[in-house]
Amino acid sequence: MRQDSGDRFQSTVAYYDRYRLDYPQRLLARVAALGGLAPGDRVLDLGTGTGMLAIGFARLGMAVTALDPEPGMLAAARDRAAAAGVTVDFRQGGSADLHPGMGPFRLVTMGRSFHWMDRTATLAALDAIVSPNGGVALFHDAHPPVDENAWFKTLCTVQDKYGRKSAPHIAERRGGHRRYEPFLFASAFTQLDGLSVTIRQPLTAEEIVGRAFSTSVTSPERLGAAKDEFAATLTQALRDLSPDGTFTEVAELVALLARRPQ
């Protein structure tokens, strides 16, 4: 059974905190509005990482509890929350620690974390702690195949040379199993609504290398002694693409809100 262990992200914390795409506040506000949330409603952020979603929903006035199995991620999340001036109840734990006594929650959020879990078992556990009028919101990001995202193709190509394709969740994606809908349609949460925000922003070669180190497939721990070689190879490939080291990122930040049929 796959579990959302934090071990794979121990060496990524600093990079994740600095370089990962955050979710636009307007996307979170749209999810809250569509889900009928009001200030004070309880939200659980499962696999919180550095607290991006937890802090965002706390800014909307929600009472947020956030779980993550990696202590380093939780420490970074607490620092972020303090800097943002919001209160979040951060706890160490993962999907295997869900139990009926935790609820009820009006919304359970997951940002780039659902694919690490036993998805069927997690949704069954959430059915017991999500209120009857509540839901589950799954967040992720994508890079459309536009010319400005040529750097992203370069990043993936270099990561492939360092073992990206052998990562279990990447292999699953090629088989179509990364999609969330089949798991949701087999759960209690079958009313699905998709929301998205597309952003366009400048990016540097240094930020792209940092983004690569924030992922499990090319984390410093996984690369080991090849870390510096990977950074040099990626930097050179990016320099070949853009000699001045500047790039533009077009990214779609997506939320899939799943609720029980009304």
N, C-alpha and C positions, 0 to 999 in steps of 0.2 A: 504494500500500500504506500503510495507516495504521500509524503508529509511535507509541510512547509517548514523545513529545517532552516535555521539561520546560518548554518555553518558555511554555506557557499558564498555568503555575503560578508563574512567577517573582514576581508581585506578591501572591500569596496566602499565602506562607510563614508570616508572623507570625499571620495570621488562622487558617490551617489548624492551626497548632500550638496555638493557644489555644482555638478555638471548635469544631473538628470533634468529632463523637462518637467516643470511644474504644471499643475492644472489651472487654467484660467479661472478666476473667481466667478466670472459670468457663467461658465459651464456648471459650476457647482450650484449657483443660484437657480439656474434653469432646472436642474435635477430636483432641487428642494421644492421649487414651485410646482413642477409636474407631479411630484410625490405628495403634495399637500402638507409639507412640513412647516412647522411654526417654531419660533424661538422657544427653547426649553425642551423640545422633543429630543429623545435619546437616540444617539447614533453610535454604532459600533464600526470602527475602522479596523478591518482584519488584514494583517500583514502591512502594518502602517509604514514600515521603512523609516524614513526621516520625518514622517508626520505631515506630508504634503496635504493629503485629503483631510486628515484629522484637524489640522490647523485651519484649513479653509472652511470646514463646516462649523468649527468653533467660532470663526469670525462671523458666521451667519446667525450666531446665537444659540446653536444647538449644544446639548449636553453630551460631550463626546468621550467615549471610552475607546482606547486604541491598543491593539495587541500586536506584538511582534516577537518572534523567538530569539532575535539577535540583540544582546545587551548593548552593543555598540550603536546599533541603529536607534534604540530607545534613548540612549544618552544624547545623540545628535537631535532626535525629535524633541526631547525636553528643552534643549538649548534653543531650538527654533521656536518652540511655543513661547518660551520666556521672552525671546526677542520680539515676537509678534504681540505680546501682551494678552495672550489668551490662556484659558485654563483647559487642559485636557488630562483625563485620567489614563496615563500610560501604564500598561502592564505587560510583563513578559509572558508570552504564550502564543499559541497558534491555533489552527483549525481543530487539532485534536483535543484542545482544552475547552471547546465549546460545551456548555451544559445548560439545561433548561432554566436553572436558577439564575442565569445571567440576565434574562430578559425582563420585560419585553423591550425591544428596540423598534423604533419607527422605521429606521433605515440601517442596513448594513452595507458598508462600502468596501471595495477592494480595488486597489490600484496596482496593476501589473503583478498581481500576486495569485490570482485564482488558478492559473495554470501550474503552480507549484503544489497544489493541494489534491487530495482525493476529492474530486469535484462532486461526485454523486453523494458521498458521505457528508461533505460540507453542507451541501444544499439541504440534505435531510436534517442535519443538526440545526440549520438556520430556520427551518420551518417551525421548530419548537420555541425559538426565541424572538422571532419577528412578529410584531403585533398584526392582528387580522387585516388592518388597513395599511400595513407597512410594505416594505419591499427591499430588494437587493440591487445595488448599483455597482456594476463592473466597469472600471475605467482602464483605458489603455491609450496608446498613441500609435500613429502610423505616418509614414513619409510617402506622399504621393509620388509617382514616377514622373516628376516634372524636371526640366533641365537644371533648375537651381539646386536640386537634390542629388546631383551627380556625385557629390562628396559622400553621400550615404551609401551609394553603390560601391564606391571605393573602400569605404570602411568595412562593409560586409565581405568584400573580396579578400581583404587582408585578414580579417577575422577567420574566414574559411581556411586560410593557409595555416592558421594556428589552432585548428580544431573545432571551430564553431559548428560545423555540420554534424559532428559526433555528439553534440549535446542532446540529451534525450528530448527536451522540449522543442528543440529545433527540428529534430527528426519527426516528432509528432506533427508539427505544423505542416510539413510536406505531405503528410497523409490526411490533412484536413481536420485533425482532431483538436487543433488549437481553438477552433470556433467554440463559442460559449453556448450558442443556441441549442444544440442537441442535448446538452446537460440541463439547460433550463426548461426545455419542453418536457423533459422526463421528471421534472420536479414539481413542487407546488406553485412555483413562480413562472407562470406561462404567459402572462400578459406582458409583452415586451415593447419598449419604446426606446429608440436610439436618438441620442443627442450628440452634437459635435460642434467644436469650434476650431477653425483653422487659423494658425498664426504664421507670420513671416518675420524672421529676425536675422540679424547678422550673427556670424559664427566664425571663430578662429580655429586654426589647426590645433592649437593647444587645447581648446575646449572639446574638439572632436576626440583627441587622444584621451582626455579625461573622461569623456562619455564612454569610450570603449572600456576603460578600466572600471567603470561603475557597473558593468554587466557581468553576469556570472560566467559567460562564455570566454571572456578575456579579462577576468579579474587578476590582480597581481598574484593572488594565491595560486590560481590555476596556471598562469603563465610561468611562475617560478623564475628560474634563471633566464628564461627567454623574455622577461618583461621589457628590458631595455632594448633588446633586438626588435621586439614587436613595435615599441614606440618609435624607433628609428625607421623601421620599414613603413609604418603608417604615415609618419611625418613626410618621408620622401615621396610616397605615392600622392599625398595631398599637395606637396610642393609641385609635383609634375602637373597636377590638375590646375593649381592656382599659385603661380610663383610668388605672389605677394602675401599668401597665407590667409586670405580673407574669403569667406563663403557666405551663402545665404541659405537658411533653413526654412523650408515650408513644411509644417507639421500639423496633422489633424489630431486633436485631443478628443477622444470619444468616450461617451458614457452610455452604457446599456442598462436601462432601468427595468427590472423584472418584478412584477407584482402578481398576486393571486388574482384570478379572474373575478371581476366584480359583477 
